[in-house]
Amino acid sequence: MANTDLPEANGNRPWPDREAQLVRGELSGLAKADLPTPCLVVEQGVLAGNLARMASHSRATGLRLRPHFKVHRCVAIARQQMDLGAIGICTATIAEAELLSQCGIHDILWTSQPAGPNKIHRAVALAARNPNFMFAVDSPEVVDLVEQAATAARTVVGLVVDVYAGLTRQGIEAGSPALALAQRVHASPWLRLRGLMGYAGWASHTHGWEARRERSRRELVGLAETVELCHRAGLPVGLVSGGCTGTYDIDTDSVLTELQCGSYVFMDTEYRAIGSRHQAGEFTDFGLALTVMATVTGRPQPGQCTIDAGDKAVLRPTDRVRGMPWVTIENQGAEYGILHWGPQDEPLRIGQRVEIYPTILDQTTNASERFYVADGDRIVDAWPIMGRGGPAQR
C-alpha cells in the first residue's frame, strides 16, 4: 500500500476546518505537515540564537546595532531586535519606514535617498509625524528638493550624508565633495545633519575572512577621511552607519559607530559560503533559521522528483535541501522545481515534505505573506511579512 504521508485529522475534524484554522491564526495543535506549500518556516530556537549572538556582540564591542528590515520585513522580529538592545531599524524603502513608524518603532534610518515628488513628500510627511526618522542623501540636487518640501511643510528633516564605500549604486565622492554636501545640509534651518553613512556591500560578500577584512578596510578609508574633515569643520556627526553581516566582526576596528546588519537573522546559502574568522569554508557564526518548505508532487523520471516550489518561490540551484546535502536542485518553471539524487541515495516519496535553505533572503521573503514559526515539528506562531509588493508598498 502506498505511503501518502497524509497527516491525521486534528481532533477528527475534516481538513477544510484545519485550513480555516490557519486562516484565523489559531495555531494550537498544528504541525509542519498541516501547512500549505510552498511556505516559509522559521526555526524559533535558531532565530533566537542568532538575535542573541548579534546583540551580545554589540554590547561587548560598543558598536551599536541598527539592523536592516529588508531581510525579514516582519514587525514581530524588529521588535525582538529592539528588545535585545538595537538602537533603531534600517529600511530599504519609504514604505518600510512608514510601516515601522505606524507600529511604534520610531528610530528609523531609510538607507536610500528619495527621488521624485512621491517619495520626497512621503519622507517629509513621515519626518513631520516622527522626528526620529532620517534618511540618506548623496546628491546636492536631492538635498535642494528635500529642503523645498521641508520648507513648505515647515518640518525639520533629519538627513545622513551617504559617502561612497565601494558600492557604485550609491554614495557621494568621499572627502571634499561629501564635506560640502554635509555643510550644505547643516546650513539649512529645515535640514538637520544627523551623521554619515558608508555601505561597503561588496566587502561583506568577499570570500575568506582576511580578504574580507582587507577589502572592508580599503573601502571605508574615504568614509573615515570624510568623518575627520567633518569634525575639523565643526559639523555634528552623531552617527557613522554602515556594515553588514559578513563584516560584523571586522567593522569593530573601523570608523563606524553602528552596524546595519540584516541577514544574520536567518542566514542563507550565499552568506554561508563566504567563510568565517575561524572556519575558512563556511560562515557558521549564525545558524540557518529560514527554510522554504515544499511538497514532492511527482516522480516521473528516475533519480529525481518534482516539488511545488519553483520560480515564484525564488527557487535557485544554489539553494540547499535541509538534511540532504546529496540532493541537487533544478528550476523547472513558475510553480515547479526538480530535486536530483544519485543511484545509491534514498529516493524521496510523493507527498514527502522537504525544507530548502534559500540563497538570497530578501527575494525569498518578498515572495511570501507570512512566516510560520516552528519549535521542532510544532507550529507555535505565524508572523506577517509586510512592506513588500508594488509601488504603493515601496
LUMTI-592153 format. One record per residue (C-alpha): x, z, y; residue in three letters. Coordinates in steps of 0.1 Angstrom, whole numbers, plus 2048, in hexadecimal, padded with zeros to 3 digits. Each point is the difference from the previous one (the first is absolute). Layout:
# residues N
XZYAla;...
# end
This chain:
# residues 394
800800800Met;80E7F6822Ala;80C81B818Asn;7ED7FA820Thr;80E81F812Asp;7DE80780FLeu;7FE82480EPro;7E58167F4Glu;7E3805818Ala;80481C818Asn;7E781A7F5Gly;7ED7E57ECAsn;7F67EF821Arg;7FF7DA800Pro;81D7ED810Trp;7EC7F681FPro;7FC82480AAsp;8268057FDArg;8057E2818Glu;7E8811818Ala;8148207FDGln;81F7EE80BLeu;7EE7F181EVal;7F282280AArg;82380F7FDGly;7F68197E5Glu;8208017ECLeu;7FA81E7E9Ser;8087F67DCGly;80D7DE809Leu;81F7F17EFAla;8157E2806Lys;7EC7ED7E5Ala;7E1803816Asp;80F7ED81ELeu;7F97DC809Pro;81F7EA7FEThr;8157F5811Pro;803820814Cys;81B816810Leu;8098217EFVal;81581B810Val;81181A7EBGlu;7F8820812Gln;81F8137F4Gly;8197E4808Val;7F17FB823Leu;802825807Ala;8248017F6Gly;8097E2816Asn;7EF81081ELeu;8118217FAAla;8227F17FCArg;8007ED820Met;7F181E813Ala;81C8167F2Ser;81A7E680AHis;7F2800824Ser;801826802Arg;8238027F2Ala;8107E5817Thr;7EB80581FGly;7F87DB800Leu;7DB800808Arg;7E87EB7ECLeu;7E67E880EArg;7F67ED7E1Pro;7F17DD800His;7DA7FD7F9Phe;8027DB7F7Lys;80C8087DCVal;7E18147F5His;7E67FC81DArg;7F18207F4Cys;7F681C817Val;8008197E3Ala;8257F97FAIle;808800825Ala;7F1823803Arg;81580C7E3Gln;81F7F3811Gln;7F7811820Met;7F88217EEAsp;8237FE7F1Leu;8117FE822Gly;7FF7DC80CAla;8007FF826Ile;7E97E2801Gly;7F87DF7F0Ile;80C7DC806Cys;7E87E37FEThr;8067DA7FDAla;7DF7F6810Thr;7EA80C81DIle;7E38047E8Ala;8148197EBGlu;808813820Ala;7DB80080AGlu;7F680C7DDLeu;81881D7FFLeu;7F780B823Ser;7DB8007F7Gln;8088157E1Cys;81281B815Gly;8247F57FCIle;80D7FB823His;8267FE800Asp;8027DB7F9Ile;81B7E6806Leu;7F47DC7FDTrp;8217EE7F7Thr;7F67DF80FSer;7FA7F3823Gln;7DE7F3809Pro;7FC7DB80AAla;7E07F180EGly;7E4811812Pro;7EE80E7E1Asn;81D8157F4Lys;80D809822Ile;7DE80E80BHis;7FA8117DFArg;822811803Ala;7FA80C823Val;7DD80C7F6Ala;80E8147E3Leu;81A80F818Ala;7E480B817Ala;7EE8117E3Arg;82080D7F0Asn;81D808817Pro;8188067E2Asn;7FC7DB7F5Phe;81E7EA808Met;80B7DD7F7Phe;8207EB800Ala;8097E5819Val;81E7E8800Asp;7F57E781BSer;7FF803826Pro;7E27E8800Glu;7EC8187E9Val;80A81E815Val;7F27EE81FAsp;7DF7F97EELeu;7FD8237F3Val;80780E822Glu;7E57EB80FGln;7E780B7E6Ala;80A825803Ala;7FD7FE826Thr;7DD7F17FEAla;7F681B7E7Ala;81381B814Arg;80F80C7DFThr;82480A7FAVal;80E7EE7E1Val;81D80D7EBGly;8197E57F6Leu;81E7FF7E9Val;81A7E5807Val;8077ED7E0Asp;8257F77FDVal;80D7E47E9Tyr;80F80F7E0Ala;8067E27E9Gly;7DC7F67FALeu;7FA7E0814Thr;7DB804803Arg;80281B81AGln;815813819Gly;80F7F8822Ile;8267FB801Glu;8138217FFAla;81480C81EGly;7F87F5823Ser;7E07EC7F8Pro;7F181D7EEAla;80B81881BLeu;7F07EA81BAla;7DF8007EDLeu;8018257FCAla;806804825Gln;7E37E9807Arg;7E98157EBVal;80C82180FHis;7FB7F3824Ala;7DB7F97FBSer;7E781C809Pro;7E97F47E4Trp;81A7FD7E5Leu;81381C7EFArg;8207FB7EELeu;7FE8147E0Arg;8217F47F0Gly;8107E47EDLeu;7FB7F07DEMet;8167EA7E9Gly;7F47F47DFTyr;81D7F67E8Ala;7E87F27E6Gly;8187EA7EDTrp;81981D7FCAla;7E58147ECSer;7FE7E57E5His;8257FB7FCThr;80B8057DCHis;81A81B7FBGly;801821813Trp;8237FA810Glu;7F77DD80BAla;7DF80D80DArg;81181B814Arg;8187E780FGlu;7E57E880AArg;7EA81B80FSer;81D80E815Arg;8097DD80CArg;7DD7F7809Glu;7FA820813Leu;81F7FD816Val;7ED7EF81CGly;7E481A7FFLeu;81A81C804Ala;8107ED81DGlu;7DE7FD811Thr;7F88257FBVal;821809811Glu;7F97E881DLeu;7DD80F805Cys;80E823800His;81A7F681AArg;7E57F1815Ala;7EC8207FFGly;7E37F17ECLeu;7EB8177EAPro;8077F67DCVal;7E98187EEGly;8027EF7DELeu;8157E57EEVal;7EB7F37E4Ser;8087EA7E2Gly;80C8017DDGly;7F17F87DECys;7FC80F7DDThr;8207EE7F4Gly;81581081BThr;7EF822803Tyr;8208127F3Asp;8177E9815Ile;7EF803822Asp;807825803Thr;8227F680EAsp;7F17E7819Ser;7F3801824Val;7DC8037F2Leu;7EC81F807Thr;7E37F67E9Glu;7F97EB7E1Leu;7E47E77FBGln;8028007DACys;7E17F37EEGly;8077F47DDSer;80D8217F3Tyr;7DB80B7FCVal;7FB7E87E2Phe;8207EC7FBMet;8007DD7F0Asp;8157EA7EAThr;8117F081EGlu;80D82180DTyr;80780C7DDArg;81B7E57FCAla;81680981FIle;81281D7F0Gly;80582380DSer;81D81580BArg;80580E7DEHis;7F37E47EAGln;80C7DD806Ala;7E67EC7EEGly;7E0812808Glu;7F181381EPhe;7F181E7F0Thr;7FF81881DAsp;7DA7FC801Phe;7E97F97E3Gly;7E97E27F9Leu;7DE80F809Ala;7EA7E1803Leu;7F47E77E5Thr;7E97E37FFVal;7EA8077E1Met;7F47E17EEAla;7EE7F87DFThr;80B7E87E5Val;7E57E57FFThr;80D7E87E6Gly;81B7F67E8Arg;7FD7DA7FEPro;8257FA7F8Gln;8198127EAPro;817819812Gly;7EB80281FGln;7E080D80ECys;7EA7FA81EThr;7F881C818Ile;7E680281CAsp;81A80581CAla;80D7E1811Gly;8087F2822Asp;7E4814811Lys;80F8207F2Ala;8227F480DVal;80F7FE7DDLeu;8247F4800Arg;81A7F87E5Pro;81681C80FThr;7E581A7F8Asp;8068177E3Arg;7E880C7E5Val;8008267FDArg;80F80C7E0Gly;8067DD7F3Met;8227F480EPro;8017E47E7Trp;7E17EF80EVal;8037E581AThr;7E67F4819Ile;7F47DD80AGlu;7E87F681BAsn;7E37EB7F2Gln;7E77FD81DGly;7EA813818Ala;7F18187E7Glu;8177FE7E2Tyr;8248097F6Gly;8137FB7E0Ile;81581B7EELeu;81B7F47E7His;8128127E4Trp;8187F87E4Gly;7F97FB7DCPro;80D8237F7Gln;7EC81281AAsp;7DE8107FBGlu;7E57E980CPro;7E680A81ALeu;7DB8017F6Arg;7E27F2811Ile;7F081B815Gly;820814803Gln;80980D822Arg;8227FA80FVal;80F80F820Glu;8177EA815Ile;81980C81ATyr;7FD7E981EPro;81D7EE812Thr;7F5804824Ile;7EA81E809Leu;7F17F4821Asp;7F27E07F1Gln;7F38117E1Thr;7ED81B813Thr;7F27E6818Asn;7EE7F07E2Ala;7EB81E7F6Ser;7E681780FGlu;80A8227F1Arg;81A8147ECPhe;7F48127E1Tyr;8158207FDVal;8098097DDAla;80D8207F0Asp;80B7F17DFGly;7E27ED7F2Asp;7E7814815Arg;7F47F2822Ile;7FF81C819Val;7FA7EF821Asp;7FA7DE811Ala;80E7F8823Trp;7F57E3815Pro;81A7E780CIle;7F97F8824Met;80D7EC81EGly;8037E07EDArg;7EE7DF800Gly;7FB7E581BGly;8077FE825Pro;7E681A80AAla;8118197E9Gln;8237F880DArg;
# end
